[in-house]
Amino acid sequence: MVFARTKLILEDRCFEEEPGTIEVKMRVPRITKVYRKIYEMLRGAWNVPESEIQESFFNWSKEKGQDKFHVRWWVHKDIDVFTYIYVRVDLHGSGTDEEGTVLVRIKGWLRSEYPQDTVWQRSLFYEMLRTFWHRVFYRQKREEFAEECRHTMIYFDSQVKEFLHRLQQGQEG
């Protein structure tokens, strides 16, 4: 992430097709164990330290013997000086330790940020050079980064499904 007062941001969704979001919804036992395991899988799949994952929303309540929770994590993974992957993971759950419903939503973006703080960075000549560099050399790299984002999102999705299936079958404790 470029730290600048003003910057040009180019943003693409990792999955261009609608809806652009991966969803997993399943009925499983022991839903209270899902929170910690999903967080661990998130760190492992994206290969980021805890400092790169922000929990922006956390709501957990217990009503009539049922746990209900909604958690939102944001993953920030630096790719190079200008580009990073930004992923939002929403986890919803409700139920008891015997059975409940879990919903995991994953959405990702690829962002490139170019600082525009100095007079040089805001000049027409600099913008022409940056545009030329971006179109000729950097476009292919961004496509590779987007492919990495898609691949990692699909990998994380498969890990979540595998974990929830094992939980359904009583193999995960």
Residue frames as a rotation matrix with the C-alpha (Angstrom) as fourth column:
MET 1
0.589 0.808 0.000 0.00
0.808 -0.589 0.000 0.00
0.000 0.000 -1.000 0.00
VAL 2
-0.391 -0.669 0.632 1.36
0.647 -0.688 -0.328 3.38
0.655 0.280 0.702 -0.98
PHE 3
0.144 0.388 -0.910 1.16
0.903 -0.427 -0.039 5.93
-0.404 -0.817 -0.412 1.81
ALA 4
-0.844 -0.333 0.421 0.38
0.500 -0.774 0.388 9.20
0.197 0.538 0.819 0.08
ARG 5
-0.649 0.631 -0.426 -2.00
-0.112 -0.633 -0.766 12.10
-0.753 -0.450 0.481 0.57
THR 6
0.423 0.742 -0.520 -3.32
-0.732 -0.059 -0.679 11.75
-0.535 0.668 0.518 -2.95
LYS 7
-0.681 -0.623 0.385 -3.00
-0.278 0.707 0.650 8.70
-0.677 0.336 -0.655 -5.15
LEU 8
-0.105 0.564 -0.819 -4.36
-0.970 0.126 0.210 7.13
0.221 0.816 0.534 -8.28
ILE 9
-0.435 0.037 0.900 -6.01
-0.467 0.845 -0.260 3.80
-0.770 -0.533 -0.350 -7.48
LEU 10
-0.299 0.327 -0.896 -6.64
-0.825 0.384 0.415 1.11
0.480 0.864 0.155 -10.08
GLU 11
-0.508 0.220 0.833 -8.93
-0.604 0.598 -0.527 -1.61
-0.614 -0.770 -0.171 -8.74
ASP 12
-0.283 0.432 -0.856 -10.16
-0.711 0.505 0.489 -4.85
0.644 0.747 0.165 -10.28
ARG 13
0.529 0.471 0.706 -12.17
-0.795 0.567 0.217 -7.63
-0.298 -0.676 0.674 -8.75
CYS 14
-0.541 -0.741 0.397 -10.32
-0.562 0.670 0.485 -10.93
-0.625 0.039 -0.780 -8.65
PHE 15
-0.566 0.478 0.672 -13.37
0.695 0.715 0.077 -12.55
-0.443 0.510 -0.737 -10.28
GLU 16
-0.969 0.125 -0.215 -14.76
-0.214 -0.861 0.462 -10.28
-0.127 0.494 0.860 -12.98
GLU 17
-0.552 0.808 -0.206 -17.92
0.144 0.335 0.931 -12.28
0.822 0.484 -0.301 -13.54
GLU 18
-0.194 0.592 0.783 -20.93
-0.912 -0.402 0.079 -11.61
0.362 -0.698 0.618 -11.37
PRO 19
0.909 0.414 0.055 -21.42
0.254 -0.653 0.713 -12.19
0.331 -0.634 -0.699 -8.54
GLY 20
0.191 -0.921 0.340 -17.64
-0.253 -0.380 -0.890 -12.15
0.949 0.084 -0.305 -7.97
THR 21
-0.069 -0.116 0.991 -18.15
-0.997 -0.036 -0.074 -13.66
0.044 -0.993 -0.113 -4.52
ILE 22
-0.504 -0.102 -0.858 -17.49
-0.129 0.991 -0.041 -17.21
0.854 0.090 -0.512 -3.40
GLU 23
0.001 0.583 0.813 -20.03
-0.978 -0.168 0.122 -18.58
0.208 -0.795 0.570 -0.91
VAL 24
-0.674 -0.105 -0.732 -20.07
0.032 0.985 -0.170 -21.73
0.739 -0.138 -0.660 1.18
LYS 25
-0.164 0.685 0.710 -23.19
-0.964 -0.263 0.031 -22.54
0.208 -0.679 0.704 3.21
MET 26
-0.351 -0.050 -0.935 -23.50
-0.094 0.995 -0.018 -25.74
0.932 0.081 -0.354 5.20
ARG 27
0.688 0.544 0.480 -25.19
-0.601 0.057 0.797 -27.33
0.406 -0.837 0.366 8.20
VAL 28
-0.143 -0.831 -0.537 -22.56
-0.010 0.544 -0.839 -28.59
0.990 -0.115 -0.086 10.62
PRO 29
0.757 0.275 -0.593 -22.22
0.566 0.178 0.805 -29.56
0.326 -0.945 -0.021 14.29
ARG 30
0.262 -0.687 -0.678 -20.02
0.841 -0.182 0.509 -27.62
-0.473 -0.703 0.531 16.74
ILE 31
0.611 0.037 0.791 -20.29
0.618 -0.646 -0.448 -24.24
0.494 0.763 -0.417 15.04
THR 32
0.962 -0.267 -0.051 -18.38
-0.165 -0.723 0.671 -22.54
-0.216 -0.637 -0.740 17.87
LYS 33
0.242 -0.919 0.312 -15.19
0.381 0.385 0.841 -24.27
-0.892 -0.085 0.443 16.62
VAL 34
0.521 0.042 0.853 -15.58
0.853 -0.001 -0.521 -22.78
-0.021 0.999 -0.037 13.15
TYR 35
0.997 -0.071 -0.011 -14.43
-0.071 -0.997 0.002 -19.24
-0.011 -0.001 -1.000 14.02
ARG 36
0.403 -0.909 0.103 -10.88
-0.472 -0.110 0.875 -20.14
-0.784 -0.401 -0.474 15.10
LYS 37
-0.009 -0.412 0.911 -10.35
0.512 0.781 0.358 -22.72
-0.859 0.470 0.204 12.36
ILE 38
0.713 0.307 0.631 -11.50
0.701 -0.330 -0.632 -20.40
0.014 0.893 -0.450 9.54
TYR 39
0.898 -0.428 -0.101 -9.15
-0.397 -0.888 0.230 -17.69
-0.189 -0.167 -0.968 10.85
GLU 40
0.111 -0.897 0.429 -6.22
-0.225 0.397 0.889 -20.14
-0.968 -0.196 -0.158 10.87
MET 41
0.137 -0.002 0.991 -7.04
0.822 0.559 -0.112 -21.30
-0.553 0.829 0.078 7.34
LEU 42
0.957 0.247 0.154 -7.29
0.291 -0.820 -0.494 -17.67
0.005 0.517 -0.856 6.21
ARG 43
0.567 -0.818 -0.100 -3.78
-0.607 -0.497 0.620 -16.93
-0.557 -0.291 -0.778 7.47
GLY 44
-0.105 -0.648 0.755 -2.41
0.073 0.752 0.655 -20.10
-0.992 0.124 -0.032 5.94
ALA 45
0.425 0.350 0.835 -4.04
0.810 0.266 -0.523 -19.77
-0.405 0.898 -0.171 2.53
TRP 46
0.953 -0.009 0.302 -2.98
0.148 -0.857 -0.494 -16.15
0.263 0.516 -0.815 2.03
ASN 47
0.229 -0.935 -0.273 0.37
0.924 0.297 -0.242 -16.66
0.307 -0.197 0.931 3.79
VAL 48
0.074 -0.126 0.989 0.14
-0.057 -0.991 -0.122 -13.43
0.996 -0.048 -0.081 5.76
PRO 49
-0.857 -0.354 -0.375 1.03
0.361 0.109 -0.926 -12.55
0.368 -0.929 0.034 9.36
GLU 50
-0.131 0.852 -0.507 -1.69
0.983 0.043 -0.181 -11.67
-0.132 -0.522 -0.843 11.86
SER 51
-0.413 -0.088 -0.907 -0.93
0.262 -0.965 -0.025 -7.97
-0.872 -0.248 0.421 11.40
GLU 52
-0.963 0.033 -0.267 -2.17
-0.263 -0.330 0.907 -8.18
-0.058 0.943 0.326 7.79
ILE 53
-0.440 0.877 -0.194 -5.62
0.586 0.443 0.679 -9.44
0.681 0.185 -0.709 8.85
GLN 54
-0.928 0.208 0.308 -8.04
-0.351 -0.765 -0.540 -6.95
0.124 -0.609 0.783 10.35
GLU 55
-0.524 0.826 -0.209 -11.22
0.844 0.537 0.007 -8.00
0.118 -0.173 -0.978 12.07
SER 56
-0.908 0.131 0.397 -13.48
-0.055 -0.979 0.197 -5.07
0.415 0.157 0.896 11.25
PHE 57
-0.029 0.949 0.314 -16.72
-0.863 -0.183 0.471 -6.50
0.505 -0.257 0.824 12.58
PHE 58
-0.834 -0.174 -0.523 -17.43
0.090 0.894 -0.440 -8.96
0.544 -0.414 -0.730 15.38
ASN 59
-0.199 0.829 0.523 -20.86
-0.951 -0.293 0.102 -9.75
0.238 -0.477 0.846 16.77
TRP 60
-0.678 -0.014 -0.735 -21.48
0.071 0.994 -0.084 -12.85
0.732 -0.110 -0.673 18.88
SER 61
-0.331 0.640 0.694 -24.65
-0.928 -0.356 -0.115 -13.42
0.173 -0.682 0.711 20.86
LYS 62
-0.952 0.124 -0.278 -26.33
0.170 0.975 -0.146 -16.28
0.253 -0.186 -0.949 22.65
GLU 63
-0.448 0.881 0.152 -30.10
-0.894 -0.441 -0.077 -16.40
0.000 -0.170 0.985 22.47
LYS 64
0.570 0.796 0.204 -32.29
-0.807 0.589 -0.044 -19.30
-0.155 -0.139 0.978 23.62
GLY 65
0.464 -0.463 0.755 -29.33
-0.073 0.829 0.554 -21.66
-0.883 -0.313 0.351 23.82
GLN 66
0.681 -0.223 0.697 -28.16
0.730 0.284 -0.622 -20.81
-0.059 0.933 0.356 20.32
ASP 67
-0.189 -0.797 -0.573 -24.97
0.387 -0.597 0.703 -19.03
-0.902 -0.089 0.422 19.35
LYS 68
0.797 0.312 0.518 -25.26
0.601 -0.310 -0.737 -16.44
-0.069 0.898 -0.434 16.60
PHE 69
0.098 -0.812 -0.576 -22.23
0.300 -0.528 0.795 -14.72
-0.949 -0.251 0.191 15.19
HIS 70
0.889 0.002 0.458 -21.10
0.440 -0.278 -0.854 -12.54
0.126 0.961 -0.248 12.32
VAL 71
0.273 -0.892 -0.361 -17.45
0.275 -0.288 0.917 -11.76
-0.922 -0.350 0.167 11.75
ARG 72
0.981 -0.067 0.180 -15.76
0.157 -0.261 -0.953 -9.79
0.111 0.963 -0.245 8.96
TRP 73
0.256 -0.960 -0.114 -12.06
0.416 0.003 0.909 -10.03
-0.873 -0.280 0.400 8.23
TRP 74
0.955 -0.138 -0.264 -10.04
-0.297 -0.501 -0.813 -7.98
-0.020 0.855 -0.519 5.74
VAL 75
0.442 -0.849 0.290 -6.81
0.625 0.523 0.579 -9.48
-0.643 -0.074 0.762 4.40
HIS 76
0.868 -0.290 -0.403 -4.18
-0.456 -0.786 -0.417 -7.18
-0.196 0.546 -0.815 2.96
LYS 77
0.491 -0.719 0.491 -1.41
0.546 0.694 0.469 -8.95
-0.678 0.038 0.734 1.02
ASP 78
0.381 -0.466 -0.798 1.34
-0.610 -0.776 0.162 -6.86
-0.695 0.425 -0.580 -0.56
ILE 79
0.856 -0.100 0.508 2.43
0.421 0.706 -0.570 -8.08
-0.301 0.701 0.646 -3.97
ASP 80
-0.111 -0.909 0.402 4.91
0.930 -0.238 -0.282 -5.39
0.352 0.342 0.871 -4.98
VAL 81
-0.878 -0.359 -0.316 5.58
0.460 -0.816 -0.351 -1.70
-0.131 -0.453 0.882 -4.36
PHE 82
-0.835 0.545 -0.073 2.38
-0.537 -0.780 0.321 -0.52
0.118 0.307 0.944 -6.03
THR 83
-0.103 0.831 -0.547 0.02
-0.592 0.391 0.705 -3.50
0.799 0.397 0.451 -5.92
TYR 84
-0.889 -0.080 0.452 -1.71
-0.424 0.519 -0.742 -5.52
-0.175 -0.851 -0.495 -3.22
ILE 85
-0.493 0.764 -0.416 -4.56
0.202 0.565 0.800 -7.97
0.846 0.311 -0.433 -2.88
TYR 86
-0.771 0.382 0.510 -7.44
-0.637 -0.450 -0.626 -7.00
-0.010 -0.807 0.590 -0.63
VAL 87
-0.592 0.539 -0.599 -9.84
0.153 0.805 0.573 -9.77
0.792 0.248 -0.559 0.47
ARG 88
-0.386 0.577 0.720 -13.02
-0.912 -0.354 -0.205 -9.60
0.137 -0.736 0.663 2.53
VAL 89
-0.692 0.197 -0.694 -14.17
0.163 0.980 0.116 -12.73
0.703 -0.033 -0.711 4.36
ASP 90
-0.223 0.715 0.662 -17.56
-0.923 -0.374 0.093 -12.77
0.314 -0.590 0.744 6.09
LEU 91
-0.831 0.000 -0.556 -18.40
0.145 0.965 -0.217 -15.59
0.537 -0.261 -0.802 8.48
HIS 92
-0.173 0.855 0.489 -22.00
-0.917 -0.321 0.236 -16.04
0.359 -0.408 0.840 9.68
GLY 93
-0.750 -0.030 -0.661 -23.11
0.086 0.986 -0.142 -18.80
0.656 -0.163 -0.737 11.99
SER 94
-0.209 0.694 0.689 -26.10
-0.960 -0.281 -0.007 -19.76
0.189 -0.663 0.724 14.08
GLY 95
0.381 0.409 -0.829 -27.02
-0.237 0.910 0.340 -22.85
0.894 0.067 0.444 16.03
THR 96
0.805 -0.105 0.584 -25.93
-0.561 0.184 0.807 -25.01
-0.192 -0.977 0.089 18.92
ASP 97
-0.275 -0.946 0.170 -23.02
-0.847 0.322 0.423 -27.36
-0.455 -0.028 -0.890 19.49
GLU 98
-0.079 0.316 0.945 -25.20
0.156 0.941 -0.301 -30.18
-0.985 0.123 -0.124 18.15
GLU 99
-0.165 0.056 0.985 -26.08
0.977 0.146 0.155 -28.51
-0.135 0.988 -0.079 14.84
GLY 100
0.198 0.218 -0.956 -26.00
0.150 -0.970 -0.190 -25.14
-0.969 -0.106 -0.225 13.17
THR 101
0.762 0.085 0.643 -25.63
0.648 -0.057 -0.760 -23.29
-0.028 0.995 -0.099 9.90
VAL 102
-0.006 -0.836 -0.548 -22.41
0.331 -0.519 0.788 -21.68
-0.944 -0.176 0.280 8.72
LEU 103
0.865 0.206 0.457 -22.05
0.500 -0.283 -0.819 -19.26
-0.039 0.937 -0.347 5.81
VAL 104
-0.035 -0.922 -0.385 -18.66
0.432 -0.361 0.826 -18.09
-0.901 -0.138 0.411 4.53
ARG 105
0.919 0.285 0.272 -18.41
0.374 -0.414 -0.830 -15.37
-0.124 0.865 -0.487 1.85
ILE 106
-0.050 -0.987 -0.150 -15.14
0.582 -0.151 0.799 -14.45
-0.812 -0.047 0.582 0.14
LYS 107
0.903 0.261 0.341 -14.60
0.429 -0.521 -0.738 -11.46
-0.015 0.813 -0.583 -2.14
GLY 108
0.104 -0.966 -0.235 -11.27
0.706 -0.095 0.701 -10.17
-0.700 -0.239 0.673 -3.44
TRP 109
0.991 0.112 -0.068 -9.83
0.043 -0.771 -0.635 -7.13
-0.124 0.626 -0.770 -5.18
LEU 110
0.071 -0.979 0.190 -6.54
0.991 0.091 0.101 -6.37
-0.117 0.181 0.977 -6.83
ARG 111
0.947 0.262 -0.189 -5.43
0.263 -0.965 -0.019 -2.78
-0.187 -0.032 -0.982 -6.28
SER 112
-0.118 -0.957 0.266 -2.56
0.964 -0.175 -0.202 -0.73
0.239 0.232 0.943 -7.65
GLU 113
0.830 0.337 -0.443 -1.86
0.475 -0.844 0.248 2.64
-0.291 -0.417 -0.861 -6.09
TYR 114
-0.057 -0.824 0.564 0.32
0.876 -0.313 -0.368 5.33
0.479 0.473 0.739 -7.64
PRO 115
-0.038 0.018 -0.999 1.24
0.775 -0.631 -0.040 8.32
-0.631 -0.775 0.010 -5.43
GLN 116
0.111 0.123 0.986 0.40
0.798 -0.602 -0.015 11.76
0.592 0.789 -0.165 -6.75
ASP 117
0.538 0.076 -0.839 1.80
0.762 -0.469 0.447 14.02
-0.360 -0.880 -0.310 -4.03
THR 118
-0.321 -0.781 -0.536 4.53
0.403 -0.625 0.668 15.95
-0.857 -0.002 0.515 -5.81
VAL 119
0.261 0.330 -0.907 4.30
-0.587 -0.691 -0.421 18.38
-0.766 0.643 0.014 -8.70
TRP 120
-0.657 -0.582 -0.479 6.28
-0.741 0.382 0.552 15.90
-0.139 0.718 -0.682 -10.81
GLN 121
-0.887 0.327 0.326 3.85
0.279 0.942 -0.185 13.04
-0.368 -0.073 -0.927 -10.04
ARG 122
0.099 0.980 -0.172 0.92
0.398 -0.197 -0.896 15.24
-0.912 0.020 -0.409 -11.05
SER 123
-0.334 -0.291 -0.896 2.51
-0.583 -0.683 0.439 16.47
-0.741 0.669 0.058 -14.27
LEU 124
0.689 0.626 -0.364 1.22
-0.632 0.274 -0.725 15.49
-0.354 0.730 0.585 -17.67
PHE 125
0.095 -0.752 -0.652 4.61
-0.822 0.310 -0.478 14.10
0.562 0.582 -0.588 -18.73
TYR 126
-0.771 -0.346 0.535 4.81
-0.617 0.614 -0.492 11.83
-0.159 -0.710 -0.686 -15.66
GLU 127
0.068 0.894 0.442 1.27
-0.492 0.415 -0.765 10.62
-0.868 -0.166 0.469 -16.30
MET 128
0.657 0.099 -0.747 2.13
-0.746 0.222 -0.627 9.82
0.103 0.970 0.220 -19.91
LEU 129
-0.388 -0.876 -0.286 5.20
-0.748 0.480 -0.457 7.85
0.538 0.036 -0.842 -18.80
ARG 130
-0.660 0.197 0.725 3.26
-0.544 0.540 -0.642 6.05
-0.519 -0.818 -0.249 -16.09
THR 131
0.451 0.892 -0.024 0.46
-0.606 0.286 -0.742 5.17
-0.655 0.349 0.670 -18.52
PHE 132
0.380 -0.411 -0.829 2.97
-0.793 0.317 -0.520 3.89
0.477 0.855 -0.205 -21.09
TRP 133
-0.702 -0.695 0.152 4.80
-0.655 0.547 -0.522 1.82
0.280 -0.466 -0.839 -18.46
HIS 134
-0.367 0.641 0.674 1.53
-0.563 0.424 -0.710 0.47
-0.740 -0.640 0.206 -17.10
ARG 135
0.638 0.712 -0.294 0.12
-0.636 0.272 -0.722 -0.55
-0.434 0.647 0.627 -20.49
VAL 136
0.394 -0.549 -0.737 3.29
-0.710 0.327 -0.623 -1.95
0.583 0.769 -0.261 -22.00
PHE 137
-0.538 -0.790 -0.294 5.02
-0.378 0.538 -0.753 -3.61
0.753 -0.294 -0.588 -19.04
TYR 138
-0.878 0.071 0.474 2.76
-0.468 0.089 -0.879 -3.78
-0.105 -0.993 -0.045 -16.00
ARG 139
0.061 0.981 -0.186 -0.56
-0.994 0.077 0.079 -4.95
0.092 0.180 0.979 -17.47
GLN 140
0.158 -0.073 -0.985 0.73
-0.283 0.952 -0.116 -8.53
0.946 0.297 0.130 -17.86
LYS 141
-0.852 -0.497 -0.163 2.00
0.040 0.249 -0.968 -8.51
0.522 -0.831 -0.193 -14.25
ARG 142
-0.589 0.709 0.387 -1.41
-0.779 -0.372 -0.504 -7.34
-0.214 -0.599 0.772 -13.01
GLU 143
0.329 0.697 -0.637 -3.06
-0.800 0.564 0.204 -10.18
0.502 0.443 0.743 -14.91
GLU 144
-0.265 -0.515 -0.815 -0.68
0.081 0.831 -0.551 -12.61
0.961 -0.212 -0.178 -13.21
PHE 145
-0.966 -0.070 0.250 -1.48
-0.226 -0.250 -0.942 -11.05
0.128 -0.966 0.225 -9.82
ALA 146
-0.133 0.989 0.060 -5.22
-0.991 -0.131 -0.026 -11.36
-0.018 -0.063 0.998 -10.52
GLU 147
0.271 0.156 -0.950 -4.72
-0.394 0.918 0.039 -15.02
0.878 0.364 0.310 -11.40
GLU 148
-0.733 -0.579 -0.356 -2.86
0.140 0.384 -0.913 -15.52
0.666 -0.719 -0.201 -8.11
CYS 149
-0.733 0.541 0.413 -5.77
-0.669 -0.462 -0.582 -13.87
-0.124 -0.703 0.700 -6.29
ARG 150
0.261 0.869 -0.421 -8.32
-0.906 0.371 0.203 -16.14
0.332 0.328 0.884 -8.00
HIS 151
-0.034 -0.372 -0.928 -6.20
-0.090 0.925 -0.368 -19.22
0.995 0.071 -0.065 -7.36
THR 152
-0.927 -0.373 -0.025 -5.79
0.006 0.052 -0.999 -18.42
0.374 -0.926 -0.046 -3.66
MET 153
-0.411 0.857 0.310 -9.49
-0.904 -0.338 -0.262 -17.65
-0.120 -0.388 0.914 -3.24
ILE 154
0.410 0.548 -0.729 -10.41
-0.664 0.727 0.173 -21.00
0.625 0.414 0.662 -4.80
TYR 155
-0.395 -0.648 -0.651 -7.80
0.089 0.678 -0.730 -22.76
0.914 -0.346 -0.210 -2.64
PHE 156
-0.927 0.093 0.365 -9.22
-0.375 -0.311 -0.873 -21.13
0.032 -0.946 0.323 0.52
ASP 157
0.011 0.995 -0.102 -12.75
-0.995 0.021 0.096 -22.05
0.098 0.101 0.990 -0.59
SER 158
0.271 0.060 -0.961 -11.76
-0.298 0.954 -0.024 -25.71
0.916 0.292 0.276 -1.04
GLN 159
-0.783 -0.578 -0.229 -10.07
0.079 0.273 -0.959 -25.74
0.616 -0.769 -0.168 2.39
VAL 160
-0.655 0.618 0.435 -13.24
-0.744 -0.424 -0.516 -24.35
-0.135 -0.662 0.738 4.01
LYS 161
0.318 0.811 -0.492 -15.44
-0.864 0.461 0.201 -26.91
0.390 0.361 0.847 2.26
GLU 162
-0.090 -0.442 -0.893 -13.11
-0.027 0.897 -0.441 -29.76
0.996 -0.016 -0.092 3.24
PHE 163
-0.949 -0.276 0.154 -13.07
-0.131 -0.100 -0.986 -28.61
0.288 -0.956 0.059 6.88
LEU 164
-0.351 0.896 0.271 -16.86
-0.920 -0.277 -0.277 -28.26
-0.173 -0.346 0.922 7.02
HIS 165
0.347 0.428 -0.834 -17.35
-0.607 0.781 0.148 -31.71
0.715 0.455 0.531 5.43
ARG 166
-0.500 -0.595 -0.630 -15.01
0.156 0.653 -0.741 -33.25
0.852 -0.469 -0.233 8.01
LEU 167
-0.894 0.235 0.383 -16.94
-0.448 -0.407 -0.796 -31.43
-0.031 -0.883 0.469 10.74
GLN 168
0.071 0.971 -0.226 -20.22
-0.976 0.115 0.187 -32.82
0.208 0.207 0.956 9.35
GLN 169
0.365 0.018 -0.931 -18.83
-0.237 0.969 -0.074 -36.34
0.900 0.248 0.358 9.43
GLY 170
0.978 0.068 0.197 -17.54
-0.203 0.096 0.975 -35.94
0.047 -0.993 0.108 12.98
GLN 171
0.543 -0.837 -0.074 -13.90
0.745 0.520 -0.417 -36.27
0.387 0.171 0.906 11.98
GLU 172
-0.350 -0.618 0.704 -12.94
0.178 -0.782 -0.598 -32.79
0.920 -0.084 0.384 13.19
GLY 173
0.380 0.534 -0.755 -13.07
0.799 0.221 0.559 -32.17
0.466 -0.816 -0.343 16.91
